[in-house]
Amino acid sequence: MRERMTERSELAAEVTHQGGRYQVLVGWGLLDDLGRRVADEGLKGPAYIVSDDRVFSPYGRLAQRSLEKAGIPTHCFIIPAGESSKTLEVAQGIYQWLVEMRAERRHPIVAVGGGVVGDLAGFVAATFLRGMPFVQVPTSMAAMVDASIGGKVAVDLPQGKNLVGSFYQPRLVLADVAALATLGKRELAEGWAEAIKHGLILDADLFAVFEEHAEDLMDLEPELSTDVIRRSVAIKARVVSEDEKETLGRRILLNYGHTIGHAIEAATGYGRYLHGEGVSVGMTGASIIGRELGLTDQGLVDRQRRVLERFGLPTGARDVEPDDLFRAMLLDKKTESGSIRWVMLEDVGRAVVTRDVPGELVERTVRGLLGP
Ligand SMILES: NC(=O)c1ccc[n+]([C@@H]2O[C@H](COP(=O)([O-])OP(=O)(O)OC[C@H]3O[C@@H](n4cnc5c(N)ncnc54)[C@H](O)[C@@H]3O)[C@@H](O)[C@H]2O)c1
């Protein structure tokens, strides 16, 4: 089902940054409108579409058709799907293509895909000719509620993820929620994990919607899902507008569940746990640590766990070796001067940051979540 839902406001949020502002549009069937929206931004073609080989058909093609209908010619570059494409080598291939196509500085790069395509195409847009206009068309849940907003663009190095990158803001983000219908249940759930996190840290009412409608959201009920994604997007947009370059301590709240979550992904070689699954275990761990510190009450620990379980998300990781995880935690680049900044919940919708978490408590909690 792709037909457009009756238009309520498709404007989910407006992000403000040093260099200006951009709109984040979220709607069911909105991809058909991409061309008009890009033209409204004053962008002229040709547009250089970057997509991956799982997403290009149908979404890259829909984007192409819509742009061309609006009088914007297009060229397409398709990368293999998956994190292994987020490299300098693949970026180099796109640079060469842009040179051959005689791309100019005013031509837009349009990323159609998940976070990998968005981060990579954004990195190319930020650097080719010292910066081309950039449009994000996120197609995965993770990219819609998280990666496409906030201007972080990057590629990976063999030594670690996202080690080379920049802050480079898009001119427009356009998310078509109908695209999520082709995601598997597992990918859908891991994307919802980030949106649940947004509710937990900053919006108690949004969290209540997840409690009330978990099954409808997993069925991707169009109106409800679109509304929840808009609200989640608005939270991310607000936080990144307040703290564009992660210098003011506000953006760190988005890392709730990520200290343990990242370490689970790294300790298992990225692949066994999807990002949102790691975050789900990580949020469970953070809530238990919060309880032991007297910050989070048991009722909240239980509520959070129940919601995560209803989305089929893990709240423990029995197949992960705790010592591997401790090692990965120490290497995480979010550690500052050797101490980890933990995001904890005082209540639903009220997150705080603390550095004062005893190592012994972390170890005890992690051993409770992990290992045989
Ligand atoms: N820039 C940021 O702020 C930020 C934030 C979070 C994550 N990220 C990055 O995002 C990446 C993870 O994002 P992701 O989970 O979207 O990964 P991804 O781009 O690899 O997408 C996951 C898989 O889903 C497929 N897919 C995407 N949309 C689909 C659709 N509508 N239907 C069917 N399949 C679809 C993709 O082809 C891919 O195989 C990581 O590289 C991470 O570092 C960046």
The ligand as a Gaussian input file, in Angstrom:
#p B3LYP/6-31G(d) Opt

LIG

0 1
 N       24.955000       9.916000      11.151000
 C       24.394000       9.547000      12.277000
 O       24.056000      10.362000      13.131000
 C       24.144000       8.092000      12.498000
 C       23.323000       7.680000      13.559000
 C       23.058000       6.328000      13.700000
 C       23.623000       5.413000      12.830000
 N       24.440000       5.848000      11.832000
 C       25.033000       4.909000      10.882000
 O       23.972000       4.307000      10.162000
 C       24.353000       2.986000       9.792000
 C       23.252000       2.049000      10.217000
 O       22.064000       2.418000       9.564000
 P       21.068000       1.329000       8.965000
 O       20.656000       0.418000      10.041000
 O       20.029000       2.056000       8.200000
 O       22.036000       0.489000       8.034000
 P       22.050000       0.178000       6.483000
 O       22.093000       1.422000       5.691000
 O       23.127000      -0.809000       6.276000
 O       20.628000      -0.498000       6.257000
 C       20.387000      -1.773000       6.789000
 C       19.919000      -2.735000       5.684000
 O       18.578000      -2.426000       5.369000
 C       18.439000      -2.252000       3.961000
 N       17.325000      -1.328000       3.772000
 C       17.294000       0.002000       3.996000
 N       16.079000       0.483000       3.766000
 C       15.311000      -0.570000       3.407000
 C       13.938000      -0.725000       3.073000
 N       13.097000       0.308000       3.097000
 N       13.492000      -1.950000       2.741000
 C       14.326000      -3.018000       2.745000
 N       15.631000      -2.952000       3.078000
 C       16.105000      -1.725000       3.402000
 C       19.777000      -1.794000       3.496000
 O       19.973000      -2.087000       2.135000
 C       20.713000      -2.594000       4.386000
 O       20.920000      -3.870000       3.838000
 C       25.680000       2.695000      10.464000
 O       26.723000       2.857000       9.523000
 C       25.772000       3.786000      11.539000
 O       27.108000       4.138000      11.851000
 C       24.697000       7.164000      11.648000

